[in-house]
C-alpha cells in the first residue's frame, strides 16, 4: 500500500463518527516490519496528531494520551514487538483504541470483513496461499 492510500484511509477513519460515549479517536498503527518507518514524516492527517513509539518514549506517550491531552485524536505509530503483554505500557490504551495495519495480508482481511485482533495476523499469513 502506498503512502497516499494509507493517508486517505486514515483520514477516512478519523472522519467517521465516534462511537457512543467517546470524545476522541486513537488509532494504533502496527508496523512490525517497518514498511512505513521512513515514510512516517509524509503522514499528515486532517483531524489527528501523529506520534511514533520508539521504545524509549512509551511512558511519555502514555502520559500524553492518558493525562495531558484527553480530547485530541491521535495516530500512534507502533513498530515495536512485545515479548510479554506486561512489557507493553500502552496495552490499556490499546484495548479501547482502534487498530490499523497497512500490510497486504491485513488489507485482504479488511476487504473480506475478517477483523482479527493483534496476534491473529499469522493465521492470515498462513491462509494467504489461498488468494
ChimeraX attribute file (.defattr): number of C-alpha atoms within 10 A of each C-alpha:
attribute: neighborCount
match mode: 1-to-1
recipient: residues
	/A:1	11
	/A:2	9
	/A:3	14
	/A:4	11
	/A:5	11
	/A:6	16
	/A:7	16
	/A:8	13
	/A:9	14
	/A:10	21
	/A:11	16
	/A:12	13
	/A:13	16
	/A:14	20
	/A:15	13
	/A:16	9
	/A:17	10
	/A:18	12
	/A:19	9
	/A:20	6
	/A:21	6
	/A:22	10
	/A:23	11
	/A:24	16
	/A:25	22
	/A:26	20
	/A:27	22
	/A:28	20
	/A:29	18
	/A:30	20
	/A:31	18
	/A:32	14
	/A:33	11
	/A:34	12
	/A:35	13
	/A:36	21
	/A:37	14
	/A:38	8
	/A:39	11
	/A:40	14
	/A:41	9
	/A:42	11
	/A:43	17
	/A:44	13
	/A:45	17
	/A:46	13
	/A:47	16
	/A:48	19
	/A:49	14
	/A:50	15
	/A:51	14
	/A:52	17
	/A:53	15
	/A:54	11
	/A:55	12
	/A:56	8
	/A:57	10
	/A:58	15
	/A:59	13
	/A:60	12
	/A:61	18
	/A:62	16
	/A:63	12
	/A:64	12
	/A:65	19
	/A:66	13
	/A:67	9
	/A:68	11
	/A:69	11
	/A:70	11
	/A:71	11
	/A:72	13
	/A:73	19
	/A:74	21
	/A:75	24
	/A:76	21
	/A:77	21
	/A:78	19
	/A:79	19
	/A:80	15
	/A:81	14
	/A:82	8
	/A:83	8
	/A:84	7
	/A:85	10
	/A:86	9
	/A:87	10
	/A:88	15
	/A:89	13
	/A:90	17
	/A:91	13
	/A:92	11
	/A:93	15
	/A:94	15
	/A:95	10
	/A:96	12
	/A:97	15
	/A:98	15
	/A:99	18
	/A:100	21
	/A:101	17
	/A:102	18
	/A:103	15
	/A:104	12
	/A:105	19
	/A:106	18
	/A:107	15
	/A:108	14
	/A:109	16
	/A:110	14
	/A:111	10
	/A:112	9
	/A:113	9
	/A:114	12
	/A:115	13
	/A:116	14
	/A:117	10
	/A:118	9
	/A:119	7
	/A:120	10
	/A:121	16
	/A:122	11
	/A:123	11
	/A:124	15
	/A:125	14
	/A:126	10
	/A:127	11
	/A:128	13
	/A:129	7
	/A:130	6
	/A:131	6
